Amino acid sequence: MSEALLQTIASQAVMVTLKLALPTLLVSMGVGLLVSVIQAVTQIQEQTLSFIPKAFGVGLVLVVMGPWMLNSLLAFTVEIYAQIPQMTAG
């Protein structure tokens, strides 16, 4: 296995990981920020108040974008399996 092939696989793995994690992280951060602003305006200082909206938002993103995420991960996995002969060749 050459060093260039290993670097390519590692960079692809990082990009796929970021691509799959970004939607849920953005929704979680956005909902958390919105709830924090509402708490600051209304002066409700309940720490557990943001959990339910975040969980609902992340769950909704996973339901809506789940098939795309699964297809992206499956395509990456198939590509890695297709590269196995290159990895083992002398």
N, C-alpha and C positions, 0 to 999 in steps of 0.2 A: 504494500500500500504506500503510495507516494504521499509526501507531505502536502502537496497541492490538493490532492483529492480529499485528504483529511480536513484541510482548512475549508474547502468548499462545502463539505458535508456539515461541518460545525457551524459555518455561517448560515447555511440553509436551515439548520435546526433552530438557531437563535431567531431567525426571521419568522419562521413558522410559529414559534412559541409567542413571539411578540404580536404577530397578526391574530392569533387565537385569543390571547389574553386581553388585548386592547379594548374590545367592545364592552366586556364586563367591567373592566377597571374604570373606563370612562363613565359608564352609567352609575356605578357605585360612587365615584367621586362627585358626579353631578348631583345625584340625589342627596348625598351627604351635605354638599354645599347648600343646596336649596333648603334642606331641613334646618341647617345651622342658621341660615339667614332668617327663616321663619321663627326659630327659637329666640334669636336675638331681638327681633322686632316685637314679639309678644312677651318676651321675658319669661318664657317657660324654660326652665333649666333641668329638664328630665334627660338623663344621659342615655336611657334605653329607647327614647322616642325615635331615633333615626334607624334603628335596626329593622323594623318591619318594612318601611318604604324601600330601604336598600335591598332587602331580601326579595321583595316583590319585583323591583326593577331588574335585579340580576336574573331572577327566575324568568321574567318576561323576555329578556335578551337571550337567554339560553334556549327558550322555546322558539323564538323567532329566528335566531341565527344558528341554532344547533345543527340543522342540516348542512349549512355552508361550512361550519367549523369541522364537522365530521368529514365532509368531502375534501376539505383542505388537508386534514390530517391523513386521510386515506391516500390522497395523491402523493403526499410526501413519503409515506411508508412504502408505497408501490415503487416510487423512484429509488428509494434506498435499497429495496430488495433487488431492483433491476441492476444496481451498481455492484452487487456482491461479486459477480465474476471478475470485475475490474479490480476489486480489492484483493482477491486471492491470487490473481495472475502475477507471476513472477517478477 
